[in-house]
Structure formats: structure tokens, C-alpha cells
Amino acid sequence: MRAAATFFALLFCAAPAFAQAPAPGPDKEAAAGVAGQYEVSNADHDQICPLNLRADTTPGGFKLDFNRADCAAKFPPLKDVTAWTLVVDTIKLTDMRGRVLYEFTQVENGMYESLRPGQPLTFLQTAASAADLVRTVEQMTGDWNVTRNAGDPVCVFTLNNAPGPAVGDM
């Protein structure tokens, strides 16, 4: 009887340990889909830090490579970044304690932005999309539409490469 009571007491104490599922690890498949060459930049795109998001795990998330000294001079919170994580469409850069230093939310395919209290607007974008930023005048001229919802035009305007009247002459 005493052995049975001891058995049930041990089973009762151990039950919570058996009931808890292990914490899910980082999603390597999702990280592999996002991993690659990126750049962090400010809104004016005159401060740039190239970095490589890797799908290799490290404590706190996934590994990343960048020139820490150069990038920290441009973006001070980067000096403490040790890992990155992916949560739905958000890339978080974290320090060794798991504290989020940058939280980049996807705004379009390959382009993320972070606006955290005390930090200027900062962008993270794939190296491929960053290469497409340079536009010539010829590429910008033509008819443009401002649309809403399902592509319904709100405004149509034309950019041309010919001098027009001065603002005061209109």
C-alpha cells in the first residue's frame, strides 16, 4: 500500500513535466527562404550596411555576418546584434540576451522597415532589390497611376523630361 502511494505521489509530481511540450525551435525551412544578402540603410539611403542572414542556427536564432565596426558606426544598435529570427513577415535582430534591437516588418517583397522608439526609420532589403533603386530619368518618365484597393485609379499623372513652367508661373 505504501509503495502504491509513493508511486502515485511521484506520478502526480512528474505529470506536469510530461505534459509540457518542448519549446519549438527556430523554423529552419522558413529561415532558409529568407536567408541571403541584405543591406540595412537609413531613409535617405546614404548610410548602408551590407549583411548576410544565414540559415545556420546560433543561440537566440540564426547567424548573420556583417562588418560590426563599420556598421555600428552607421547604426549603433548593430554593435550588439548576435542573431536574427523570423516571425511571420518580421525579421528581428537580437542581442545575446534575446532583446530585440531592430524589428523589421515587411512592407513589400524583399523590403522591410523598422521604426522603433529612439531610432530613425531604418530599412532592411535584399541586395537584389537594393540594386534596383537607381533609376534613370528615362525610366521615370511616362504615365503613372495612384491606385486604391483593387487597382482603381485615384489619380493619373505624367512625368516628362522637358522643362516646364516655374512654380510661380502656374
Helices and strands as residue ranges (DSSP letters): H 2-19, H 28-34, E 36-42, E 48-58, E 61-66, H 68-74, G 76-80, E 83-87, E 90-94, E 100-108, E 111-114, E 122-126, H 127-131, H 137-140, E 142-148, E 152-159, G 167-169
